[in-house]
C-alpha cells in the first residue's frame, strides 16, 4: 500500500493510463486483423483499403507510446509486402 499522497495519486493515474493504453492497443489489433482477413480472402482491393486505414492507427500508437516505432515500421512493411503480392 502507498504511504504517500503522491504515491496514491500515481497509482490512480497509472490505472487510468493502463485502461487507455489497453483500448489503444486493442483498436490497433482490430485494424491489423481486418488487413489479415482481407489478405486471407485474396481480395487485393479490400486489402489495400484495410492497410490504408490501418497505417495511421499504427503510427498513432507510436505517437501515443503504446507501440515502438521499429515494431510499427516492421509491421507496416510486412503487411504492405503481402498486400503488394496479391496484386
C-alpha positions as CSV (number, residue, x, y, z in Angstrom):
1,X,0.0,0.0,0.0
2,X,1.2,3.5,-0.8
3,X,2.4,5.6,2.1
4,X,2.5,9.0,0.4
5,X,-0.3,11.1,-1.1
6,X,1.8,11.4,-4.3
7,X,2.2,7.6,-4.5
8,X,-1.6,7.1,-4.1
9,X,-2.2,9.6,-6.9
10,X,0.4,7.8,-9.1
11,X,-1.5,4.5,-8.5
12,X,-4.8,6.1,-9.6
13,X,-3.1,7.7,-12.7
14,X,-1.4,4.5,-13.7
15,X,-4.7,2.6,-13.6
16,X,-6.3,5.2,-15.8
17,X,-3.4,5.2,-18.3
18,X,-3.4,1.4,-18.4
19,X,-7.1,1.3,-19.4
20,X,-6.5,3.9,-22.1
21,X,-3.4,2.1,-23.5
22,X,-5.3,-1.2,-23.4
23,X,-8.0,0.4,-25.5
24,X,-5.5,1.8,-28.0
25,X,-3.6,-1.5,-28.4
26,X,-7.0,-3.3,-28.9
27,X,-8.0,-0.8,-31.5
28,X,-4.7,-1.3,-33.4
29,X,-5.1,-5.1,-33.2
30,X,-8.6,-4.8,-34.7
31,X,-7.3,-2.8,-37.7
32,X,-4.5,-5.4,-38.2
33,X,-7.0,-8.2,-38.1
34,X,-9.0,-6.5,-40.8
35,X,-5.9,-6.4,-43.0
36,X,-5.1,-10.0,-42.3
37,X,-8.7,-11.1,-43.2
38,X,-8.6,-9.1,-46.4
39,X,-5.2,-10.7,-47.4
40,X,-6.6,-14.2,-46.5
41,X,-9.6,-13.7,-48.7
42,X,-7.4,-12.8,-51.6
43,X,-9.2,-9.5,-52.4
44,X,-6.4,-7.1,-53.2
45,X,-8.7,-4.0,-53.4
46,X,-10.1,-4.6,-49.9
47,X,-6.7,-5.5,-48.6
48,X,-5.3,-2.2,-49.9
49,X,-8.1,-0.2,-48.3
50,X,-7.7,-2.0,-45.0
51,X,-4.0,-1.3,-45.0
52,X,-4.6,2.3,-45.8
53,X,-6.9,2.5,-42.8
54,X,-4.5,0.6,-40.5
55,X,-1.4,2.6,-41.2
56,X,-2.4,5.8,-39.5
57,X,-3.7,3.8,-36.5
58,X,-0.4,2.1,-36.1
59,X,1.5,5.3,-36.4
60,X,-0.8,6.9,-33.8
61,X,0.1,4.1,-31.5
62,X,3.7,5.0,-31.9
63,X,3.0,8.7,-31.2
64,X,1.0,7.8,-28.1
65,X,3.7,5.5,-26.8
66,X,1.9,2.1,-26.9
67,X,4.0,0.8,-29.9
68,X,7.7,1.0,-30.5
69,X,8.5,2.8,-33.8
70,X,10.6,0.0,-35.2
71,X,7.8,-2.5,-34.4
72,X,5.3,-0.3,-36.2
73,X,7.6,0.1,-39.2
74,X,8.2,-3.6,-39.4
75,X,4.5,-4.4,-39.1
76,X,3.6,-1.9,-41.9
77,X,6.4,-3.1,-44.1
78,X,5.4,-6.8,-43.8
79,X,1.8,-6.1,-44.4
80,X,2.4,-3.9,-47.4
81,X,4.7,-6.5,-48.9
82,X,1.9,-9.1,-48.5
83,X,-0.8,-6.8,-50.0
84,X,1.5,-5.9,-52.9
85,X,2.0,-9.7,-53.6
86,X,-1.8,-10.0,-54.1
87,X,-1.9,-7.6,-57.0
